[in-house]
Amino acid sequence: MTARRVTVVATSPRIPAGLLSAPAWAVLRAGPVLTADPDHRQTAALAEAGICLEVVPPDVDLLVERAESGVVWLAAPDGDADLVRSLGLRCVADRSLQLEVVHGSYDLPGARLIDVVVVMDRLRSPGGCPWDAQQTHRTLLPYLVEETYEAYEAIEDDDHAGLREELGDVLLQVAFHARLAEEHAEPWSLDEVAVDLVDKLVRRHPHVFAGGSAADLEGSWEALKQAEKGRTSVTDGVPLALPALSLAAKLQKRGSRRGAPVPAYDGLAGELWALVARCRDAGLDPEAELRHLARDYRDRLAAVERTAHNSGEDLLALSPEQWESRWR
């Protein structure tokens, strides 16, 4: 029995039209080539190669009929999954029918970031989301902080799946701010953000990209930053928006590079300042240590509240000794 063949060519919408694999070009040139999309993004590239597209409905029976002499189906960007699945089922029932899927192009690592840019542009453009259209760099500030801390919390909780989602929310903030920047008098986009980042990473890793020494990586990193930005103090560039404990630890660490001891201060703030120094001497992050203790307090207090609720006990009537017994 003569085999009948339907060949499906799948292409990525994130790769420029015409950049197809050699097997895909061979199949397409053998033809005939059918598609359901009259405006398929590969149309011009194929026409330039002398390949004509025949636009037909995405009908399984039609493709099976044309399979007698071999036919090529150029799939839509979504891969025409339902059509391919139906063809596969037909092949199971009819052994003389063969289905082959040829990948004309594959997504490169990071290609899905293009989708983020496209969706963000759609949300921000006329006819998009009214809320997104009203936002500015300043109105988005609270979300930038909030999403960062939610990712931080996912790491604290060892929530690997949650971290994936939270990093997506952080990425949204980056994409949103970059999209807003495209509307400024001197616009730039996510591409420029990526270019600057790559340039910075290459410059600051001479031991990787320029055959430099890997000795004292932290000192070399800071020296390169200081030279790039023309900083005159080791405290330049420390973001004052950091939480107070993190800010104190960062400044003390920077001061230690100049050999500066940690000065003493009076009052409760001075005691906190000294505790930060003690944490650093012990190799501990004061912010992380206090957060760990605060989370433990939250969990223990919630447990006491649950017990009291179930027993009908009034927590406000408890003595300090009774509270102490419940903390244990």
N, C-alpha and C positions, 0 to 999 in steps of 0.2 A: 504494500500500500504506500503510495507516494505521500510523504510528509507535507503537511501544510504549516506555514510558519508565520507568526506575528512577532515582530521585533519592536519592543518599546524602547525608545531613547529618552532617558530622563536627564534633565539638565538643572543646574542650580541657578536660581534667579540672582544669586549674590556674586556670580562670576560673570565678567563681561561677555556679551554675545560673541559667538565665533570661536571662543577659546574652548574647543572641544577635544576630547581624546581621539587618538588615531582610530580605534575601533568604531567610535561613533561616526566619524567622518566616512569611514568605509561603508558602514551600513546605510548612512543617509545617501551616499552617492549611488548605492545599488538600487534604492528606491523600490516602488513609489513611496512617497512620504505623505502621510495623512496627519491632520491635526484638527482639533475642534476650535482652536483659537485663531481667528482671522488676523489678530494683531500680535501673534506670538513674537516674543522678543528676539528669536533666532531668525525671523523671516528675512531680514535684510542680509544677514551674514550668509544664509543659505543661497539666496538669490545671487549674491556676488560670486558664489561658487558654482552657479549654474544649476542649482537644485530648486525645483518648484514645489511649493506646498499646496496640497489639495485640502480645502476646508470641508469637513464633513461632520455630522453629528457623532458624539461619542457612543456609538452603538455597537454592541458586541456582535450581533448577527452580521452587521455590515463588515466588520473586520474579519470574521470567520469566513465569510464569502470571498473576500479579497485575498484571503490567506492561501488560496489555491496556487497562486504564482509568487507568493511571498509579498508581505506588505510591512511597511515601517510606520509605527505610530509615534509621533513627536508629542510627548506628554506635556501638559501644562506645568507651570512652576510648582504646583502642589503635588505633582506626580501622578495625577489621575488615579488615585488609590482604588476607588470603587471599580473603575473600569478594569484595571489590572487584576483585581481580585476576581472579578467575574470571568475574565479570560482564563485565569488559573483554574477555576472550577470547571470551565468548559473543557480544558485540556485533560483534567482528571477523568471526565466522562468520555472523552474522545481521544484515544491514544494516537490518532493520526495527526492531531493538531499539536503544534509545538509553540511554546511561548518563551521568548528570550528577552531579558531586560539588560540593556546596555547603558552604562552610566557615562554620559557625555562629559560631565563635569561634576566635581565634588566640592562641597564646602571646605574651605581651608580653615584651620584652627582660628577661632575668633570671628569667623564670618557672620555669626549670628548677631554680632554687635551692629551690623548694618541694619538689621531689623529694628533694633532699639532706636536708631537714628530716624528711620522711616516712620515708625509709630509715633515718636516724640514730635516729629514735624507735623504729622497729621493732627495730633491733639492740639498743637499750638496754632495751626493755620486756620484761616476763616472756615467756618463750618465745623470746626473741631469742638473741643470741650470748653464751655464757658469758664469753668473754674481755672483750667490751665491757662486760658487766654488772659486772665487777670493777674497772674503771678509775676513777681519780679525777683531779682536776686535777694532782696531784703525780706520779702514775705516768705521766701522758702527757707530762710535761716533756721527756724525752729525744727523743720523737718530734717535738715541736714544733721543737726545735733541728735535728734531723736532716733533717726535710722542708724546712725553710727553706734549709739548706745545699745540699740536692740541687737545689732550684730555682736557687740561686745558681750552682751548677756548670753547670747547663743553659744559663744565660745566658753564662757564661764560654766554653762550648763552641759558642756560637751554634747550639744545638740547639733549634730552634723547636718541633718536634713534642714533644721531651722536656720542654720548658718547660710545654707545655699539661698534660701528665700530672703533672708535679711541682707545678704550681699547684693541681691538683685535690687532691693530697695535703695541701697547705697548707690548702686550704679545708676538708678533712675535719677537720683539727685545730680550726679555728674552730668548725665545726658541732658537733664532739664536746664541746668545752668549753662551748658554749652549751647543749647538751642536758643536760649535767651540772648546769648552773646552774639549770635548771628544777626540779631536785629539792631545792634548798636551801630553808632556812626562809624566806628572802626571795628568791623565784625571779625570774629574768628569762630571756629567750629570745633567739634570733637576731634577732627583730624589734626588741628593745630595743637590741641591739648596732648594728643598722642605723640606728635612730632617732638614737642618740647620735652615730654617725659622720656622718650627714647634717647634724645640727645643728652639729657641730664644723666641718665643711667650709664650711658657709655662714657661720658666725661668722668663720672665719679667712680668708675670701676676700671682704672687703668691697669690693674693687676689682671683683669680678665680680657680687656679689649686692646691693650697697648703694651703688653709684656712687662708691666710694672711689678713692683714688689708687693707681696701680700702681707708684709709685716705692718703692724699697727694700723689695721684697716679702719678702725673708728677714728683715730687721729687723722689719717689721710683724708677720710670723708669730710671731716669738719674743716680741715685746712683748705680743701677744694671749694667747699661752700663759702668759706670766708673770702677766698680770692675771687670767686665768681660774683659775689654780691657786694664786695667792697666793705665788709663789716669791720668796724673798729673795736668792738667789744665782743667777748664770748657770749654775752647775754643777748646780743642782737639775734633776732629771728625766733626767740622763744615766745610762743603765742600766749599772751596774757589771758586768753579765754580758757586756758586749761583749768581743770578743777584745782582747788587750792593746794591740796597735798601733792598732786602731780607737778604743779607749777613750782612749789617749794623744792621738790626733789630735783627737778630739771635745773633750776638755778643753782642749787648747791653743787650739782655735778659739774655744771659749766665753770663755776668758780674754782672747783678743785683742779681744773686744768691749768689755772694760773697759780696754783699752790696756795690759794686763799683758804684759811681755816673757816669753819662755820661760826660766825659770831653769835654771842648770846644775846637774847632779848628778854625784856621783862614781860610779865603778865601771862595770861592764858595763851595768847598767840605765840609768845616766846616758848612756852612749854610745847606747843604743837610743833613749832619750828625745830626744837631740840629732838622731839620724837622722830621727825622726818630724818634728821641726821643719824639717829640711832638705827633706824630701819636701813638706811643706805650702808652704814657700817656693817650691818648683818647681811647685806646682799639682798634685802627685801624691798619690794615696791610698796610704799606706804599706802598708796591709793588702793591697790589690790588687797592688801592686808585688811584695811578698814572695810572695804566692800565685802570681803569674805565674812567678817564679823557681823556686819549689818544684815547680810542675807541669813546668817545663822539666827540672829535675833528675830528676824521676820518669821522664819519657819517655826521657831519655838513659841513665839507669841501666838501665832495662828493655831498651833496645837493646843495651847492653854485655852484659847477662846473656844475651840471646838468642844473640848472636854467640859468647859463651864456651860456651854449652850445645851449640851446633851443632858447634863445633870441639873439644869435650872439654877446654877450657882451665880450669885452676883459678884463679879470680879471687883467692883468698886468697894465692896465690904471686906475685902481681904486685907490682912495685916502684912507688913513687910516679910515677916517670918513665913506666912502662908504662901506669899508670892515666891519666896526663895525655894520653898519645897517644890513648887510647880515648875521652876526652871530646870530642875534636875532631870 
